[in-house]
Amino acid sequence: MNILVIASHADDEVLGCGGSIAQYVKDGHHVYVCIVTSAYTPDWSAEFITNRRREIEDAHRILQIKKTFLLDLPAAKLDTIPQKELNNALLDVVKEINPDVVLLPHGGDLNKDHRLVFEAGLVATRPLHGLRIQKILCYETVSETEWGRILGNFVPTYYVGISQEGLQVKLGAMKAYSSEMREYPHPRSLELLEALAKVRGSEAGVAVAEAFMLVRGVEHSNNT
């Protein structure tokens, strides 16, 4: 299968579904990541921007990502981009990959970039253009999803059980994003990510897991 993870910002793909990515790769599937926004000067230093690109490369090497798409739209200013432009940018990626599974940020996240990417992702993954997407899932991004509950609760309806090895791959990829790491009890800490994986695993009856909301699921027969 081809699996496409769409992330508003670099590191969202690891926070939300790094363990699932590791599991998909282990099972022989191809995983692609599209990072929609990037840092830019003068809001961020040239040194930070260069380091962030290096972090992306390192994290995706650990995750064994098949291909990374960087759209380079302005982080924290995505609402200044015409919605049609964002829709079309994601549609181009979707059409190139023709994914079986698409993972999106949650539409009720606190960060507005996440909500805009969710909406554009729904447009880009409409059952048109010869696409045969089997599942569209929303992932939770710690420090965004749980802080935006008043905008729309994240209610898990789909779980991916991951191995301890897969969890360690996720934590290793997160370490590659060293500029985003924080000390516990901050949500972006290794301790929190491991604890959340255990909580989601308990909900699903397995040791560790990641939780998602199913947006759309389609079973295709050979004749449709």
Secondary structure, DSSP 8 states (H G I E B T S, - for coil): -EEEEEESSTTHHHHHHHHHHHHHHHTT-EEEEEEEEE--TTTS-HHHHHHHHHHHHHHHHHHT-SEEEEEEEETT-GGGS-HHHHHHHHHHHHHHH--SEEEEE-TT-SSHHHHHHHHHHHHHTSS-TT----EEEEE--TTTSGGGGGG------EEEE--HHHHHHHHHHHHH-GGG---TTSTTSHHHHHHHHHHHHHHHTSSSEEEEEEEEE----TT-
